Amino acid sequence: MKKKQILVCGTGFGKIYLKAIAESKEYELMGILGKGSDRSRLLSKNLNVPMYTDIKEINQNVDAACVVVPNAAGGGNGANIAKSILAKGIPTLLEHPAHEVEIVNCIRESGSAAFMLNPFYRYIKPIRDFLEAAQIISKHAHLINASLECAIHVLYDGIDILGCALGGLSTWKLGNVAESYTTSMAGGGNRVISGIIGMVPVTFIVNTNVDRNDIDHPLHLYHRIELTFSTGRLCLVNTHGPVIWLPFLHMPRDEYGTLSINVEEEVNIPSGVTIGNVMLPSVKETFEQIWPDAVKKALEILFKQNRTEKMSMAQYQIYVSKLWSEICQKVGYMNIVDYDNFGDIKSIFYDLEKRHLIKKRMTGLNEIENVYGETVEFYDLSALSQIGNKKIVLNKFADMVKDLDGIILDIGAGTGKTTIEMANMICDKEIIALEPSAYMRTAFMARLMEHNEVKERISLLPIDVGKYSFRDKISGVMCMGVLGHLKRDEQEKLLYKLDKNLNINVPILIELLEPKFLVAPVGSRISVATQGRLRYETYITDIKQVGMDQWTWRLTYKVFCGKKIVSTVDSLMSWNYQSVEKILNQLTKMHFRTAKLSETLLLAIKAR
């Protein structure tokens, strides 16, 4: 598949765009357009691409341009540059914020070319989680009110996110700025406005203080959004999360009106739930992964855009711009301050962590510790009890990799049952097993210690594939069940990473969820196994589709001694289901030959 050629204009915040494009499978950087500064020339040299100082110099084909230069509000001419590029018929992504006149002028100039003002933050993963959760909750509850709190320099994108959460921004009314009291503290500067968007009461709290030494400081004043529904509150605590749902739970009562915890299933719902990743990204992870992913998402939308979508998106951004201008006029100009930077963040973090007030940072695309904590003892007896049915496939996979150079990489190795089975089939191969769950690794190591014949050839790393360096030469990859734990974009990222790092003829064995579980009736027993006097049974006690491809199961594990129940454990399992056909289609579009082995197993071989 030929990569789309992208031109980037601007190398300040544009460095995020450059990083995203340089690491992408779909896009290729064809050049940098700038004023010719030392910074831009150094970047063009390091990235081995041409440096242009005039749009007229660009003669070769360009599939899209990203203009990452301040617009008029920021003292720049980004919109004018975008107009010049659009005049050449080149699809253009213009970084926000922009005045409504700038948006209109770009649309007029665009003709049949795609154009999009990029609000950026709505495409980062935590914001997408927040907006998806808002959409789900709104199907089951009424929105009562909303609030947005942010610094003035991120007000535009805050309004964009809020509008997405509310479902639109076509009408609004704003009150006057509330009376405030000034103090000598540099952290003041909040301006409060109450208003209404559509029929929803909204409160805006805008901090107008800007640090003269660092315009992007402080990050703690980025976006905080709360939506109050009739069933609870959905809170975006900060731009990069966490996203928290706080359901309004009723006091359970029996038929006599007496408080009782035995009458309603609702009493088992937590009083607060974290949506998406529990552990927030570091600044390094934000720059290296979260923000570049947002750029790629914006480009994806630009390339899929049709004329109707172009006009609709532009109209929405015009509303955002108008509301932004109106609020800015009310709250006044930026207030330049010197923030008191006294304090040591690292010392605070490590002291809190030392006292166990902060959970240890966990690597991994998803936090799965809570899923497996209480249920790991049942895992082999239920989920992996069908290992015998896979032995034929594992044997064929072993035959394919035995003559190739390099290690076998096992992604999401679980308790190690399949890993050790593979090690026994190939006596001279080293296996690198990746497993982020401490509970799973404990079970894995306990099992491995019983297999002296293979334990010297298996290395168990406490990481997910996102942290794996791919420095080892690889002869084969096993992904036995791990894809289901990842959301769609995370699944795609894993497959692209394998495509990028594997040599020709290296096979990948992938196992997916059995389709029958999607239609299993509530109450179904899905596994039964015995161990000594005990019988282990697994039941589906609830199943829901919560997204296009996302499902949740409530599993109940029961342990019997004869007819007596010894213990019961409930576990909520999230799963992102993709059929074998969908994964095959994705891999075929990359550089793999593929084969469907069963409804749950597929094989992919790197072709080029």
C-alpha positions, 0 to 999 in steps of 0.5 A: 500500500503506497503511503500518502505524502504529507507536507507539514508547515510549522515546526513548533507544535508541528514537531508532534505532527512530524513525529506522528507522520514519521512513525506512521504506516499510512503516511510519509513526510514529503517535506517541511514548509517554513521560514527557513529557521535553523530549527526547521532546517535541522529537522528537515536534515534529520528527517531527510526531507526537503525544506521549502520556504515558499509554497510555489516551490512545491512541484511534486504530488502532495496528498495532504498538508498540515498547517501547524502555524498560529492563526490571527488570534495567536499572532500568526498567518496560519489561515493564509498559508492554508488558503494558499495550499488549498488554492493548489487543490491540496487537502489541508488540516489547519491547527486551531484556534481560528476566527470564524472569518478564517474558517469561512475563507478557507472553505471558500478557497478549498473548492473540491479539496478536503479541509478541516480545522483540527481541534486536536484534543478531541482526538486524544484517547482520554477525550475520546473515552470521555465522549464515548462514555457521554454518548452511552450514558445519554442513551439511558439518562437525561443531561441536567447540567454541564461545566467547563473549567480551563485556562484561557489558552485552551478555551477553544478546544475546551468548547469543542469538546464540550460541544461534542459531549452536548451533541451540538452548539447551534444556540446559546446564551451567556450571562455576565461574568460573576463578581470575583475577589482578587488576591496576591496569589498568582494562581487566581484569575478565575472568571465565572460565566453561567449560560445555557447551550441548547436547553442545558445550563452550563457553567464556564470557569476560565482562568486568565492567568498566563505564566510569562516564562512558560505559556503552556504552564500550568498543565493543571489548568487544562480541561476539566469537564463535568456532565451531570445526568439524572443517573450520575456525573461523568467527570473529565478530571483533566485533559489526559484523564482520568475519566470518572463516572460517579453513579447516583446510587439509591439507598436499597429498601425492602418492601417494608421501606427498611434499608436492605443490601439484599434486594437490589443488584444495584448495590454491587455497582461501585460508587465510582468507576474509572473509564479507560486507562486507570493510570494516566500517561506521563509527559513523555508518554503524552508527547511520544504516543498520546498526541501523535496518535491524535494527529494520525486520527485527525488525518484519518478523518480528513482523508475520509471526509466528503463534501457534506462532512466538510461543510458540517464540520466547518459549520460546527467549528464556526459555532465553536469560534463564535462562542469562544470569541464571545466568552473571551470578550467577557472574561477579558485579556490574558493576565501575565503572572509569575507562577510560584514554582516552589516545590519538588514534584518528584519528591511528592510523587515518590513519597505518596507512592512510598506510603502506598497512596499511589498505586505503582505505575503499571505498563500496558495498554489496558490495566488488567490487574483488577480483572485477574486479581481474584480469578487467576486461580480459575483461569487454567481450569476454565479459560485454557482447559481447551489446550488439547484442541490447539495442539495440532495448530501449535505443532504446525506453527512450531514446524514453521518457525523451527528453521527460522532464526530468532526467538519466539515472541509470546504476547500476553502469555497469561499463566504460561500454559501455551508458552511452555507447550510451545517450548516443549515442541521446539527444543532449541528456541528461546521464547520471550513471553510478555505479560503485564499482569502480576497475578498472571506472572505469579502463576506463570513462574510457579508453573515454569519452576516445574519444567526444568527442561524448558525454564532456561529458554523462557524469559518472562518480561513484566511488560506489554508489547507497547514497551517491547523494544523489538531488538531481538530477531524474531522467528514467530509470534503468538497472540493467544487471546490478547487482541480481545483485551485491546480496543480497536485502535490498540489492536490496529497499533499492535498489528502495525507494530508487528508489520513494521518489525517482523522479517519476511516469512515470520508467522503470527498465530492469533487466537480470538474469542469464540463467537458463540460467547456473544450469543450465550444466554445469561446463566450459561455454564461455559466451563467445568473442570475438577481438581481433587475433590473440587469442581470448578464451574464458570457461568455467564451471569450478565452480558451486554454490548456497550459499543460497536465491537465492545462487550462486557460479561459478568462471569461467576466462578463457583467452586463445589465440594460435592453439592456444596458451594465452597466459594463464589467469585464475580468478575466483570470482563470487557472484551473488544470482539473482532471476527477472524474475517475482520482481522484477516482483512486488516492483515491483508491490507498490510504486508501479510499472507493470511489463512483462517484456521478456525472460528477462533484461530488465524495465521498470518505470514509476513510477505514483504 
